[in-house]
């Protein structure tokens, strides 16, 4: 008799196996972040901007609340950029020829990055400009 190929519900999977799967998932996510930075010029621009904002925040000795706002804003841009890249790759895979729906999907994903970036710039200005003005006055 053949073993049942139906996967076990997660509650029945042995704990050690679930831990390895979670660790592997974490590794896949890190690989994805590396792929994003290596292959996307815009991600490298986001990286430079994130590092500049962090350096400025350290120099200004921002409060924990200000860091939280900046982290959420930067994280939103990074998440949008990663999703945009994923959408582009999937669209290229399933629609190698030009198609108006493929164009729309890519443009919508790129628009999400732009919206997140505008919001992050606004947050950065609101958080960083007052202490910068105080530092130079």
C-alpha positions, 0 to 999 in steps of 0.5 A, a space after each residue: 500500500 502506498 503512503 498517503 501523499 496528502 500533506 499533514 495539517 500544520 498542527 500535525 507536522 513535527 515541531 522540528 520539521 516546522 522549525 526547519 521550514 520556518 528557517 528555510 522561509 526566512 532564508 528565502 526572504 533574505 535571498 529575495 532582499 538580496 535579489 532586490 538590491 542586486 538587480 534593481 537600480 531603484 532599490 539601490 537608490 532606496 538603500 542610499 536614501 535609507 542610509 542617509 536618513 538613518 545617518 541624519 537621524 543618528 546625528 540629530 539624536 531622534 526620539 524613539 517615536 521619530 525613529 518609529 515613524 521613519 522606520 515605518 515610512 522606509 519599510 513601506 517604500 521597501 515593501 512596495 519596491 519588493 512587490 513592484 519587482 515581484 509583479 514585474 517578474 511575474 508579468 514578464 514570465 506570463 506575458 513575454 509579449 507586450 500587452 496592455 494589461 501587462 503594462 497596466 499591472 506594471 504601471 500600477 505596481 510602480 505607482 504604488 512605489 511612487 505613492 509610498 515614496 511620496 509619503 516617506 518623503 513627507 514623513 521624513 520632512 516632518 520628522 527631520 526638518 524641525 530638528 535640522 532647522 534647530 541645529 542650524 539656527 
